[in-house]
């Protein structure tokens, strides 16, 4: 039946988008863990290091939830996470965050990797949140006598 196949195809597409968003979020997780281990844990204001660990933990939770559930709250939590990460990135290159500033694309290549993965994850999460047009079911026909 064409309608069933279309619904299955849409579900497969949604699943692929959720998996891709989860993978991109995990990329940001790995970068934050690496940077923490590379020395961000030793920045004088310990809140910076803690925020990197919190970001990494939240990334794992949200990535797993994206894979195992289709709940709207998970998509919204993912958007909050990636947009918060992007905001922190911008603040670290401007007025600073927790008294910490960086310039340009430092640390390299981690800054670029994080920026690209977080923006791509945000785009996929927005696509997942966009309303879907459903395929109308064919009208039932009755035989005339």
Secondary structure, DSSP 8 states (H G I E B T S, - for coil): -HHHHHHHHHHHHHHHHHHHHHHHHHHHHHHHHHHHHHTGGGSSSHHHHHHHHHHHHHHHHHHHHHHH---HHHHHHHHHHHHHHHHHHHHHTTT-BTTB---TT-STTHHHHHHHHHHHHHHHHHHHHS---------------
